[in-house]
């Protein structure tokens, strides 16, 4: 399972990474975590269907999570 973690706070990325890895280990899922520190960085790396799961902070500096999610959705629908 490939998971994108999008947050501008490293402590939040670290905690979410720990939780996801623990979940994967407990349930027998191989987990690959890809962290991003901004919505812009995530969108630059996003390719349709590239991630199985995306956790995105709503409140970030620069592009907020809502705007990034809308752009991600638009790219999936086009």
mmCIF file of the C-alpha atoms, coordinates in Angstrom:
data_MODEL
# 
_entry.id   MODEL 
# 
loop_
_atom_site.group_PDB 
_atom_site.id 
_atom_site.type_symbol 
_atom_site.label_atom_id 
_atom_site.label_alt_id 
_atom_site.label_comp_id 
_atom_site.label_asym_id 
_atom_site.label_entity_id 
_atom_site.label_seq_id 
_atom_site.pdbx_PDB_ins_code 
_atom_site.Cartn_x 
_atom_site.Cartn_y 
_atom_site.Cartn_z 
_atom_site.occupancy 
_atom_site.B_iso_or_equiv 
_atom_site.pdbx_formal_charge 
_atom_site.auth_seq_id 
_atom_site.auth_comp_id 
_atom_site.auth_asym_id 
_atom_site.auth_atom_id 
_atom_site.pdbx_PDB_model_num 
ATOM 1  C CA . UNK A 1 1  ? 0.000   0.000  0.000   1.00 0.00 ? 1  UNK A CA 1 
ATOM 2  C CA . UNK A 1 2  ? 1.483   3.341  -1.061  1.00 0.00 ? 2  UNK A CA 1 
ATOM 3  C CA . UNK A 1 3  ? 0.454   6.210  1.222   1.00 0.00 ? 3  UNK A CA 1 
ATOM 4  C CA . UNK A 1 4  ? 1.046   9.946  0.727   1.00 0.00 ? 4  UNK A CA 1 
ATOM 5  C CA . UNK A 1 5  ? 1.326   12.023 3.909   1.00 0.00 ? 5  UNK A CA 1 
ATOM 6  C CA . UNK A 1 6  ? 0.913   15.741 3.209   1.00 0.00 ? 6  UNK A CA 1 
ATOM 7  C CA . UNK A 1 7  ? 1.583   18.079 6.133   1.00 0.00 ? 7  UNK A CA 1 
ATOM 8  C CA . UNK A 1 8  ? 3.763   21.118 6.746   1.00 0.00 ? 8  UNK A CA 1 
ATOM 9  C CA . UNK A 1 9  ? 4.604   20.002 10.300  1.00 0.00 ? 9  UNK A CA 1 
ATOM 10 C CA . UNK A 1 10 ? 7.297   17.329 10.511  1.00 0.00 ? 10 UNK A CA 1 
ATOM 11 C CA . UNK A 1 11 ? 6.032   16.092 13.889  1.00 0.00 ? 11 UNK A CA 1 
ATOM 12 C CA . UNK A 1 12 ? 2.659   15.286 12.304  1.00 0.00 ? 12 UNK A CA 1 
ATOM 13 C CA . UNK A 1 13 ? 4.324   13.482 9.382   1.00 0.00 ? 13 UNK A CA 1 
ATOM 14 C CA . UNK A 1 14 ? 6.412   11.450 11.844  1.00 0.00 ? 14 UNK A CA 1 
ATOM 15 C CA . UNK A 1 15 ? 3.383   10.456 13.945  1.00 0.00 ? 15 UNK A CA 1 
ATOM 16 C CA . UNK A 1 16 ? 1.235   9.531  10.933  1.00 0.00 ? 16 UNK A CA 1 
ATOM 17 C CA . UNK A 1 17 ? 4.128   7.531  9.497   1.00 0.00 ? 17 UNK A CA 1 
ATOM 18 C CA . UNK A 1 18 ? 4.469   5.617  12.760  1.00 0.00 ? 18 UNK A CA 1 
ATOM 19 C CA . UNK A 1 19 ? 0.720   4.899  12.875  1.00 0.00 ? 19 UNK A CA 1 
ATOM 20 C CA . UNK A 1 20 ? 0.579   3.734  9.244   1.00 0.00 ? 20 UNK A CA 1 
ATOM 21 C CA . UNK A 1 21 ? 3.630   1.480  9.568   1.00 0.00 ? 21 UNK A CA 1 
ATOM 22 C CA . UNK A 1 22 ? 2.274   -0.038 12.792  1.00 0.00 ? 22 UNK A CA 1 
ATOM 23 C CA . UNK A 1 23 ? -1.074  -0.682 11.095  1.00 0.00 ? 23 UNK A CA 1 
ATOM 24 C CA . UNK A 1 24 ? 0.628   -2.341 8.151   1.00 0.00 ? 24 UNK A CA 1 
ATOM 25 C CA . UNK A 1 25 ? 2.769   -4.540 10.370  1.00 0.00 ? 25 UNK A CA 1 
ATOM 26 C CA . UNK A 1 26 ? -0.189  -5.533 12.559  1.00 0.00 ? 26 UNK A CA 1 
ATOM 27 C CA . UNK A 1 27 ? -2.354  -6.455 9.564   1.00 0.00 ? 27 UNK A CA 1 
ATOM 28 C CA . UNK A 1 28 ? 0.203   -7.894 7.153   1.00 0.00 ? 28 UNK A CA 1 
ATOM 29 C CA . UNK A 1 29 ? 0.151   -5.042 4.632   1.00 0.00 ? 29 UNK A CA 1 
ATOM 30 C CA . UNK A 1 30 ? 3.398   -3.835 3.103   1.00 0.00 ? 30 UNK A CA 1 
ATOM 31 C CA . UNK A 1 31 ? 3.391   -0.054 3.525   1.00 0.00 ? 31 UNK A CA 1 
ATOM 32 C CA . UNK A 1 32 ? 5.362   2.535  1.564   1.00 0.00 ? 32 UNK A CA 1 
ATOM 33 C CA . UNK A 1 33 ? 5.131   6.068  2.964   1.00 0.00 ? 33 UNK A CA 1 
ATOM 34 C CA . UNK A 1 34 ? 5.828   9.105  0.782   1.00 0.00 ? 34 UNK A CA 1 
ATOM 35 C CA . UNK A 1 35 ? 5.915   12.356 2.807   1.00 0.00 ? 35 UNK A CA 1 
ATOM 36 C CA . UNK A 1 36 ? 5.266   15.827 1.380   1.00 0.00 ? 36 UNK A CA 1 
ATOM 37 C CA . UNK A 1 37 ? 5.676   19.123 3.232   1.00 0.00 ? 37 UNK A CA 1 
ATOM 38 C CA . UNK A 1 38 ? 3.217   21.085 1.077   1.00 0.00 ? 38 UNK A CA 1 
ATOM 39 C CA . UNK A 1 39 ? 0.247   20.725 -1.216  1.00 0.00 ? 39 UNK A CA 1 
ATOM 40 C CA . UNK A 1 40 ? 2.359   22.054 -4.073  1.00 0.00 ? 40 UNK A CA 1 
ATOM 41 C CA . UNK A 1 41 ? 5.038   19.385 -3.565  1.00 0.00 ? 41 UNK A CA 1 
ATOM 42 C CA . UNK A 1 42 ? 2.390   16.665 -3.459  1.00 0.00 ? 42 UNK A CA 1 
ATOM 43 C CA . UNK A 1 43 ? 0.712   17.854 -6.665  1.00 0.00 ? 43 UNK A CA 1 
ATOM 44 C CA . UNK A 1 44 ? 4.067   18.072 -8.458  1.00 0.00 ? 44 UNK A CA 1 
ATOM 45 C CA . UNK A 1 45 ? 4.670   14.386 -7.683  1.00 0.00 ? 45 UNK A CA 1 
ATOM 46 C CA . UNK A 1 46 ? 1.069   13.177 -8.026  1.00 0.00 ? 46 UNK A CA 1 
ATOM 47 C CA . UNK A 1 47 ? 0.255   10.910 -10.927 1.00 0.00 ? 47 UNK A CA 1 
ATOM 48 C CA . UNK A 1 48 ? -3.226  9.452  -11.448 1.00 0.00 ? 48 UNK A CA 1 
ATOM 49 C CA . UNK A 1 49 ? -3.605  6.350  -9.338  1.00 0.00 ? 49 UNK A CA 1 
ATOM 50 C CA . UNK A 1 50 ? -0.107  6.660  -7.885  1.00 0.00 ? 50 UNK A CA 1 
ATOM 51 C CA . UNK A 1 51 ? -1.255  6.449  -4.251  1.00 0.00 ? 51 UNK A CA 1 
ATOM 52 C CA . UNK A 1 52 ? -3.635  4.040  -2.565  1.00 0.00 ? 52 UNK A CA 1 
ATOM 53 C CA . UNK A 1 53 ? -4.297  6.482  0.272   1.00 0.00 ? 53 UNK A CA 1 
ATOM 54 C CA . UNK A 1 54 ? -3.643  10.183 0.868   1.00 0.00 ? 54 UNK A CA 1 
ATOM 55 C CA . UNK A 1 55 ? -3.682  11.846 4.283   1.00 0.00 ? 55 UNK A CA 1 
ATOM 56 C CA . UNK A 1 56 ? -3.669  15.611 3.826   1.00 0.00 ? 56 UNK A CA 1 
ATOM 57 C CA . UNK A 1 57 ? -3.559  18.395 6.397   1.00 0.00 ? 57 UNK A CA 1 
ATOM 58 C CA . UNK A 1 58 ? -6.211  21.028 5.742   1.00 0.00 ? 58 UNK A CA 1 
ATOM 59 C CA . UNK A 1 59 ? -4.317  23.992 7.215   1.00 0.00 ? 59 UNK A CA 1 
ATOM 60 C CA . UNK A 1 60 ? -0.913  24.432 5.587   1.00 0.00 ? 60 UNK A CA 1 
ATOM 61 C CA . UNK A 1 61 ? 1.220   27.355 4.534   1.00 0.00 ? 61 UNK A CA 1 
ATOM 62 C CA . UNK A 1 62 ? 0.858   28.155 0.848   1.00 0.00 ? 62 UNK A CA 1 
ATOM 63 C CA . UNK A 1 63 ? -1.722  25.931 -0.819  1.00 0.00 ? 63 UNK A CA 1 
ATOM 64 C CA . UNK A 1 64 ? -4.063  24.526 1.813   1.00 0.00 ? 64 UNK A CA 1 
ATOM 65 C CA . UNK A 1 65 ? -5.190  20.899 1.855   1.00 0.00 ? 65 UNK A CA 1 
ATOM 66 C CA . UNK A 1 66 ? -8.655  21.641 0.476   1.00 0.00 ? 66 UNK A CA 1 
ATOM 67 C CA . UNK A 1 67 ? -7.235  23.378 -2.612  1.00 0.00 ? 67 UNK A CA 1 
ATOM 68 C CA . UNK A 1 68 ? -4.687  20.571 -3.135  1.00 0.00 ? 68 UNK A CA 1 
ATOM 69 C CA . UNK A 1 69 ? -7.390  17.913 -2.795  1.00 0.00 ? 69 UNK A CA 1 
ATOM 70 C CA . UNK A 1 70 ? -9.585  19.729 -5.315  1.00 0.00 ? 70 UNK A CA 1 
ATOM 71 C CA . UNK A 1 71 ? -6.719  19.860 -7.824  1.00 0.00 ? 71 UNK A CA 1 
ATOM 72 C CA . UNK A 1 72 ? -5.985  16.183 -7.214  1.00 0.00 ? 72 UNK A CA 1 
ATOM 73 C CA . UNK A 1 73 ? -9.644  15.319 -7.823  1.00 0.00 ? 73 UNK A CA 1 
ATOM 74 C CA . UNK A 1 74 ? -9.780  17.413 -10.994 1.00 0.00 ? 74 UNK A CA 1 
ATOM 75 C CA . UNK A 1 75 ? -6.726  15.623 -12.367 1.00 0.00 ? 75 UNK A CA 1 
ATOM 76 C CA . UNK A 1 76 ? -8.363  12.253 -11.665 1.00 0.00 ? 76 UNK A CA 1 
ATOM 77 C CA . UNK A 1 77 ? -11.599 13.248 -13.392 1.00 0.00 ? 77 UNK A CA 1 
ATOM 78 C CA . UNK A 1 78 ? -10.003 14.646 -16.555 1.00 0.00 ? 78 UNK A CA 1 
# 
